Amino acid sequence: MFSILMAIANIGTGIGLAVTGLLVDSLDFPLTFALLAVFNLLVFPLIPVVFQKKSAGAVGVSDAGDLHLYLESESLFKRIRDYFTGHLT
């Protein structure tokens, strides 16, 4: 899985380097930098859309069960951590 991710990332890097190289050659570096900065700033409004939380009604039964197991395991890990940190100090 990691190698697939890296292959796709390398393709994106290769394309990005070629495009920015062409932009620097044709527009000069300061203008290319400003253009890419504006493109990066345009991504900020998409952050809440990508990382929005599911509402309680939108969580399915299996998701709710997974959430319950996660919360139980988190509580168990917290108890284990508290036990060991209490005994190590």
ZAVEX-343297 format. One record per residue (C-alpha): residue number from 1; residue in one letter; z, y, x. Coordinates in steps of 0.05 Angstrom, whole numbers. Each point is the difference from the previous one (the first is absolute). Example, Ala and Ser with C-alpha at 12.3 -4.5 7.8 and 13.67 -1.06 7.14 Angstrom:
# ZAVEX-343297
<atom 1,a,<156,-90,246>>
<atom 2,s,<-13,69,27>>
***
This chain:
# ZAVEX-343297
<atom 1,m,<0,0,0>>
<atom 2,f,<17,47,57>>
<atom 3,s,<-66,-12,34>>
<atom 4,i,<-38,16,-64>>
<atom 5,l,<40,65,-7>>
<atom 6,m,<-15,18,72>>
<atom 7,a,<-74,-16,-7>>
<atom 8,i,<-5,47,-59>>
<atom 9,a,<41,53,36>>
<atom 10,n,<-45,-5,61>>
<atom 11,i,<-62,10,-43>>
<atom 12,g,<32,62,-31>>
<atom 13,t,<20,26,69>>
<atom 14,g,<-71,-10,26>>
<atom 15,i,<-31,36,-59>>
<atom 16,g,<52,56,4>>
<atom 17,l,<-12,11,75>>
<atom 18,a,<-75,3,-11>>
<atom 19,v,<5,49,-58>>
<atom 20,t,<49,46,35>>
<atom 21,g,<-41,-2,64>>
<atom 22,l,<-61,22,-39>>
<atom 23,l,<40,55,-34>>
<atom 24,v,<28,26,66>>
<atom 25,d,<-70,1,30>>
<atom 26,s,<-30,37,-59>>
<atom 27,l,<57,45,-25>>
<atom 28,d,<44,9,62>>
<atom 29,f,<71,-25,8>>
<atom 30,p,<42,54,-35>>
<atom 31,l,<-42,-3,-64>>
<atom 32,t,<1,-77,0>>
<atom 33,f,<75,2,10>>
<atom 34,a,<9,48,-59>>
<atom 35,l,<-46,-41,-44>>
<atom 36,l,<38,-65,14>>
<atom 37,a,<66,36,-11>>
<atom 38,v,<-23,23,-69>>
<atom 39,f,<-23,-71,-17>>
<atom 40,n,<68,-26,21>>
<atom 41,l,<36,52,-43>>
<atom 42,l,<-42,-20,-60>>
<atom 43,v,<31,-69,3>>
<atom 44,f,<71,25,-16>>
<atom 45,p,<-11,3,-76>>
<atom 46,l,<-18,-74,1>>
<atom 47,i,<66,-21,30>>
<atom 48,p,<39,-2,-66>>
<atom 49,v,<-57,-39,-32>>
<atom 50,v,<1,-53,54>>
<atom 51,f,<76,-6,4>>
<atom 52,q,<19,8,-73>>
<atom 53,k,<56,-45,-25>>
<atom 54,k,<-9,-46,-59>>
<atom 55,s,<39,18,-61>>
<atom 56,a,<48,-51,-28>>
<atom 57,g,<-47,-17,-57>>
<atom 58,a,<-59,-10,47>>
<atom 59,v,<36,-52,42>>
<atom 60,g,<-20,-70,-21>>
<atom 61,v,<47,-58,-10>>
<atom 62,s,<-16,-31,68>>
<atom 63,d,<7,68,33>>
<atom 64,a,<68,10,-33>>
<atom 65,g,<22,-68,25>>
<atom 66,d,<-25,16,70>>
<atom 67,l,<37,66,-4>>
<atom 68,h,<64,-35,-21>>
<atom 69,l,<-6,-50,58>>
<atom 70,y,<-13,58,47>>
<atom 71,l,<61,37,-23>>
<atom 72,e,<43,-62,6>>
<atom 73,s,<-26,-15,70>>
<atom 74,e,<12,73,19>>
<atom 75,s,<71,-5,-24>>
<atom 76,l,<9,-66,38>>
<atom 77,f,<-28,31,64>>
<atom 78,k,<46,60,-9>>
<atom 79,r,<60,-45,-8>>
<atom 80,i,<-19,-39,62>>
<atom 81,r,<-11,64,40>>
<atom 82,d,<66,29,-24>>
<atom 83,y,<35,-65,18>>
<atom 84,f,<-27,-1,71>>
<atom 85,t,<7,74,13>>
<atom 86,g,<72,-2,-25>>
<atom 87,h,<17,-58,46>>
<atom 88,l,<-37,27,60>>
<atom 89,t,<35,68,2>>
***
